[in-house]
Amino acid sequence: MRWTVTQIAKEANCHPQTVRRLATKQLIDHKIDMNGWRIFPNPQLTIEQIRELLCSWLDEKKIDTETQE
């Protein structure tokens, strides 16, 4: 079964547009099929990659807000 952007987003607890942006920036593992759809060869790995990226981004934001106080 092929996973859609929406399915990946749901499992990673993020918005589908976030998945699209990360794919466009080549930050997550994906391919484009002949119809122009994003496909994820290893959906579980992709979900883990997204979660790690979001957690690191949140950690950076936390550090930024702490230094501003």
TORZAZA-609156 format. One record per residue: x, y, z of N, C-alpha, C, CB in turn. Coordinates in steps of 0.001 Angstrom, whole numbers, padded with zeros to 6 digits, always signed. Glycine has a CB too. Layout:
BEGIN
XYZXYZXYZXYZ...
***
This chain:
BEGIN
+000831-001188+000000+000000+000000+000000+000876+001251+000000-000946-000002+001213+000507+002214-000813+001230+003481-000862+000609+004460+000122+001222+004067-002292+001454+005155+000849+000985+006134+001822+000884+007494+001161+001922+006193+003045-000189+008201+001457-000369+009557+000924+000267+010569+001877-001883+009878+000714+000407+011786+001394+000922+012869+002219+000055+013028+003465+000975+014188+001420-001249+012950+003300-002171+013105+004423-001977+011999+005458-003618+013107+003924-001779+010782+005013-001568+009674+005942-000250+009841+006715-001571+008336+005180+000792+010251+006007+002085+010492+006651+001934+011600+007686+003173+010866+005600+001263+012686+007316+001066+013819+008226+000298+013401+009473+000325+014954+007514-000736+012606+009274-001548+012162+010417-000703+011353+011397-002751+011321+009936+000096+010450+010886+000934+009615+011752+002052+010419+012419+001535+008467+010946+002532+011456+011740+003617+012283+012281+003091+013441+013127+004475+012828+011144+001770+013552+013230+001130+014626+014006+001508+016016+013496+001510+014505+015477+001367+016207+012204+001638+017514+011618+000656+017754+010462+003121+017610+011124+000738+018921+009882-000138+019294+008776+000409+018704+007469-000267+020843+008672-000446+018304+006548+000033+017784+005261+000957+018767+004519-001158+017442+004375+000697+020054+004663+001558+021036+003997+002985+020983+004551+000979+022454+004161+003109+020645+005828+004440+020495+006423+005187+019356+005745+004337+020242+007945+004491+018255+005502+005109+017111+004821+005544+017526+003410+004120+015902+004758+004691+018246+002714+005032+018684+001357+006265+019596+001360+003838+019416+000717+006309+020525+002315+007447+021452+002384+008744+020719+002701+007192+022534+003439+008687+019790+003648+009884+019024+003987+010356+018186+002800+009613+018120+005195+009416+017641+002049+009767+016865+000857+010390+017770-000208+008521+016149+000288+009803+018932-000418+010325+019872-001410+011743+020303-001064+009415+021099-001516+012012+020462+000238+013349+020872+000689+014313+019689+000807+013248+021583+002033+013859+018505+000385+014672+017282+000407+015103+016889+001819+015901+017464-000465+014274+017179+002823+014602+016850+004203+014036+015499+004635+014091+017931+005121+013138+014949+003825+012600+013617+004106+012706+012758+002851+011123+013700+004593+012781+011457+003068+012947+010501+001977+011640+010352+001201+013410+009133+002519+011681+010687-000084+010501+010536-000937+010927+010475-002400+009501+011700-000710+010008+010105-003223+010203+010105-004676+008945+010689-005302+010499+008652-005229+009043+011077-006558+007891+011590-007304+007541+010558-008374+008195+013005-007947+006274+010158-008418+005876+009181-009432+005556+009881-010755+004655+008365-008947+005158+009120-011751+004923+009675-013083+003744+010650-013126+004684+008554-014065+002880+010610-012113+001753+011541-012037+002078+012793-011235+000558+010850-011430+003312+012857-010705+003715+014000-009909+003361+013877-008433+003097+015226-010463+002928+012706-008020+002579+012476-006614+003820+012092-005837+001498+011377-006481+003877+012551-004593+004972+012156-003719+004691+010745-003205+005145+013166-002535+005700+009904-003296+005581+008564-002737+006709+008378-001724+005634+007466-003861+006420+007589-000725+007348+007392+000377+007738+005928+000428+006729+007848+001722+008958+005607-000041+009376+004209-000115+009368+003504+001237+010750+004125-000710+009689+004239+002295+009705+003675+003640+008917+004611+004552+011175+003474+004161+007599+004455+004620+006754+005389+005377+007149+005541+006843+005329+004940+005304+007518+004441+007498+007880+004537+008922+009144+005371+009109+008084+003132+009525+010102+005216+008224+011315+006028+008294+010979+007503+008068+012352+005546+007255+010120+007771+007112+009707+009142+006822+009021+009774+008032+008771+009172+005607+008153+009025+008687+007459+009529+009876+008469+009842+010975+006414+008500+010381+009437+008966+011173+010482+009203+012172+011296+010453+011822+011412+007974+012281+011636+010609+010534+012395+011782+010097+011622+013064+010406+012708+011696+008586+010340+013064+010112+009513+014250+010357+009453+014554+011841+008093+014052+009799+009217+013554+012645+009141+013760+014100+010447+014335+014637+008813+012434+014818+011573+013799+014175+012874+014304+014629+013076+015754+014206+014013+013433+014076+012720+016066+012973+012864+017442+012490+011986+018402+013289+012509+017525+011000+010752+018005+013548+009845+018869+014302+010311+019041+015742+008429+018302+014277+010796+017969+016354+011303+018070+017728+012521+018973+017797+011651+016685+018277+013435+018844+016849+014630+019700+016862+014241+021149+016624+015649+019239+015794+013263+021379+015766+012799+022738+015517+012165+023320+016773+011800+022763+014353+011359+022524+017479+010738+022992+018712+011785+023275+019786+009729+021965+019221+012820+022443+019859+013899+022679+020819+014610+023993+020523+014902+021519+020796+014840+024266+019243+015483+025531+018861+014607+026714+019243+015776+025558+017348+013312+026602+019029+012383+027674+019394+012389+027901+020899+010961+027344+018915+012435+026813+021660+012457+026918+023115+013712+027663+023569+012395+025517+023763+014845+027323+022977+016102+027988+023315+016028+029466+022953+017287+027317+022592+015474+029786+021796+015327+031191+021368+014486+031991+022336+014706+031264+019982+013381+031423+022792+012498+032158+023699+013124+032298+025078+011141+031459+023808+013918+031323+025500+014593+031412+026793+015659+032505+026782+015224+030065+027159+016352+032670+025677+017396+033689+025599+016813+035094+025468+018318+033401+024424+015576+035197+025011+014933+036497+024869+014402+037013+026196+013808+036416+023863+014229+036150+027168+013654+036564+028457+014663+037244+029338+013082+035378+029185
***
